[in-house]
């Protein structure tokens, strides 16, 4: 995804239920998308490494239903883990419970592994976000730890799941 997708990012964030485990249900404003989220996305996007937001669309209709995130763990610190990639997802409520997050992550993760610059994938979620934890488990990730996720937009206590990349 690029800055040209700002309207899609905005649309996705307009459902309080989509935002419940991210902002407590507060919807993102157009100004926040433009002034904060697009520049933030641009800062970690590296097409050659597969880092960024990958748009999820329904096959056959091209209907936007969400995104998959790939970026180094601890990206917004002085010591990002470039070989430990965070995988995350956000989907429209109409796409929940249909396997799209798992399917999209299973398509993206091997493409990232292929470039050889990834030792492991890490995903995080607030402790009571069972739907995201279920996706992590379906991806073959294992519980790693609970801890504070430090982020410039706000710190959150999370559970971390991880999967080692199989080197061939």
SETIKE-12170 format. One record per residue (C-alpha): x, y, z. Coordinates in steps of 0.25 Angstrom, whole numbers, plus 5000, padded with zeros to 4 digits. Layout:
% residues N
XYZ;...
//
This chain:
% residues 168
500050005000;500450144998;500050285001;499050274989;498350174998;498050275009;496550265007;496550115008;497350125022;496350235026;495150145022;495650025030;495850105043;494450165043;493850045050;493950055065;493949905066;495149895056;495849995065;495449935079;496749865082;497649965075;497050105081;495950055090;494950085079;495350225075;495350245060;496450305052;496250435046;496650475032;497650565037;498350455046;498350365034;499050475025;499950535036;500350415044;499950285038;500450305024;501750365028;501950245038;501650145027;502550215017;503650205028;503650055029;503250015015;504449955007;503849884995;505149804992;505049745005;503549725005;503349825017;502049905018;500549885017;500149785007;498749815002;497749695004;496649694993;495549584990;495949504978;495049534966;494449664971;495749734976;494949784988;495849844999;495649765012;496949805020;498449795020;499549705025;500749785032;502149735030;503249825037;504449795046;504149775061;504549895069;504549975057;504250105064;505450095073;506950115072;507149965070;506149905060;506249755058;506349745043;506349595043;505149585052;503949635045;502649675051;501449615044;500049685047;498749705041;497449785041;496249755033;494849805031;493849745040;493049685029;494349605026;494449555040;494349405043;494549355029;496049325029;496549445021;497549485031;498149345032;498149325017;498749465014;499849445024;500149305019;500349365005;501249485009;502149415020;502749315010;502949425000;503749495011;504549375015;504949355001;505849475001;506649405012;506749535021;505749475031;506049385043;504649395050;503349455050;502749515062;501249555064;500649635076;499249655081;498649715094;498349595103;496849585101;496849595086;496549445084;496249455069;497649505066;498349405076;497549295068;498149345055;499549345061;499349195065;498749165051;500049225045;500849125054;501349225063;501649195078;501449275090;502749355094;502449445105;501549555110;502149695111;502049845108;502049885094;502750015093;502250105081;502250255079;500750255077;500550185091;501050075099;500149945100;500349825109;500249705099;500549555097;501549525087;501549395078;502749355069;503149265058;504549225053;504749225038;505149095033;506449115026;506649025014;
//
